[in-house]
Amino acid sequence: MKKFHGVFSIILLSGAITMAMIILFNHSWIFALVYLSMIIISFLGITFFYCTKCCCRIKNCAHVLLGKLTLFMPERAEGKYNTFDIIATFLSMTAILFFPQYWLAHAPVLCVIFWLLAGLAFLEIFLFVCTTCENRPCALNKNKALTSNTKQ
């Protein structure tokens, strides 16, 4: 069930991003391409700075695809996240969410739908994925008592 919620959260967030991409393409294909580039770079950043340090990434990743993507990244030691890892991950996600806001503001209903989809994605993660996570060093881990293979 954990993988269902992990994949479902990615689908919800992808829906929000896709809607933003369509709106951007309708306004300016240049800004849409900038946003697409930003999305790719941001997801690679999130995967590198956060996912590569997760002990669950290969065999038990709830988000499935992100764990598989780490196989193509430079190897990093599993364990605690440093301040830079957290800031880089936060800035990457912030870029994905806030870049399209200017264009979404011109379509208030779509802006609300964007934030509902993104919000539901994060609720899925916080309420269902994080509660079963075995990655104890993760800042979002809701159950620090779970055992893991994390090197500490």
Secondary structure, 3 states (H helix, E strand, C coil): CHHHHHHHHHHHHHHHHHHHHHHHHHHCHHHHHHHHHHHHHHHHHHHHHCHHHCCCCCCCCCCCHHHHHHHHCCCCCCCCCCHHHHHHHHHHHHHHHHCCHHHHCCCHHHHHHHHHHHHHHHHHHHHHHHHHCCCCCCCCCCCCCCCCCCCC
